[in-house]
Amino acid sequence: MYRLKIFLVFAVVMIFFQSVFFPATGMARQIYVNVNGQILNSSDILIENGHTLVSCRVFSEQLGAAVKWNAGARTVTITRKQDIIRLTPGSATAFKNGAKINLDVSAKIIGGRLYVPLKALAESLGAKVVWDEARSTVLVDNGYCPVCVSLKK
């Protein structure tokens, strides 16, 4: 009986240390998206098959673009300076100024919000995209400063 108690205590301690020092590799970790110095809310980020999708409106506006939804055609038009990007939910193709862009994953509507592949949209809007492994953060920068724009008004 004494040996059984010792064994059980040892087993519990080993399980505890294993979970602390060797977490399951399949556990999802939190991914952050930093756009021009602003962190997006986690509800604006979706990870699908290793690809990061972001809320189209929130992300585009953080990059200084205007977003228009055409309910009849079920398309979104994103405009920044001279660039016009068109996306259709469910399609793995977008168009920038009429030129076709192949997306890694399709844009999709979830909970009434359109999520789009971050890298493709960011680069289409002239932004640089970098993955910071140490901080689990996607860094996106196109030099747009929403605070600076509002101060000029």
N, C-alpha and C positions, 0 to 999 in steps of 0.2 A: 504494500500500500504506500509506503514511504517513497519507494522508487517511482511509482506511478505519479505521485505528486511532483517529485523533482522533474520527471520527464515532461509533465504538462506545463510546469512553469518555464522550463527550458524552451519548449515548443512555442509558447506564447511570446517569449522574449525574442526568439529567432524570427518569428513572423513580424513582430513590430519592427525590428532592425531592418529586415528585408524590405518592408514597405517604405521605410524612411530613406534608406540609402540606395535602394535599387527599385525606384518606382516602375510601374508597368510601362513598357515602351509604347504600347498602343494607346496610352492616355492622351487625349487631346489637350494641347496646351493653348493658352490664350495668345492670340495674335493681335498685334496692335497695328494701326495704320496712322502715320503721321503725315499730314498734308500741309506743306508750307508752314510747319511749326505747330499745327493744331492736330490733336489726337481725335480721331473719329470715335463715336460711341460704338460699343460692341454690337448694338442692334443694327448698325449700318454696315456690318461686315459679315460675310458668309464665306465659309471655306467649303469647297466642293472638289473632291478628288484631287486635293493638293493645290487647287487654284483659289486665289482670293478674289471674291466678288464683293462689290460695294454698292451701296445705295446710289443709284444714278444721279438723282437730284442733289443729294448732300455732297457727294464727291465732286461732281461737276462744278457746283457753285463754289466749293472750296478752291477750285482751280480757276475761278473767275469766268466760268462759262454760264450761258443762259440755257435753260432746259424747257422744251415745249413738248407736251404729250398730245398726240392726235388720236383720240379715242376711236374715231371711225376707221382709220387705217391701222390702228394698233401699232404705231411707230413713235419713237422718240427722236427729236432733233435737238442736238447739242451744238451751240454756236459759241465760238470764242474768237474774237478778232475776225480774220478772214476764213477760218476753218469751220466747216459744217460737217457734223458727224450724224449719221442716221443709223438707228438700231431697231430691230424688231424682236420682241420677246420670242424665245423658242428657236431663234436662228443663230447659227454659229458664224454669221457673216455680218459685217458692218460696212459702211461706206463713208469715206472721208473725202469730201469734195468730189464725189462721184467715183473715186477709186475704191476697189474692193479690198477689205481687210478680213482675213480669216482669224476668227477668235478660237482660243483653246477650248473654251466652253461657251455654251449658249447663254445669252441674256435671259433672265427669267423673272417672272412676277411671283412674289411670295408675300402673302399678307397685304396685298394691295400696293406693294412697293416693287419697283423694277431694280433688280440687281444685275450689274454688268461686270465683266472681267476687268479688274483694276489695271493691270499692266497695259492692256491694249488701249483702254480709254485714256489713261494717263499719257502714254507715249503719243497718241493721236492728238492730244492737246498740248504737245510740246514739253511735257514734264519728264524729268529724270526719275527713274525708279531704282531703288537700291534696297536689298534685303540685309537687315542688321540681325544676324543670327544670335548674337549675345543678348540682345534685348527683345527678340521675337517681334521685331517691328519692321514693317514696310515703310521706307522713307520715300516720300513723293515731293518733288520740288519743281515748280515752274516759275518761281520768282514772284508770283502773285501775292499781294499783301492786302487782304480785305480791310484791315484797320487803316492802312495807308490810303486806300481809295476813299473810305468814309471820311477821313480827315480832310481830304482835298475838296469835298463838297461844301 
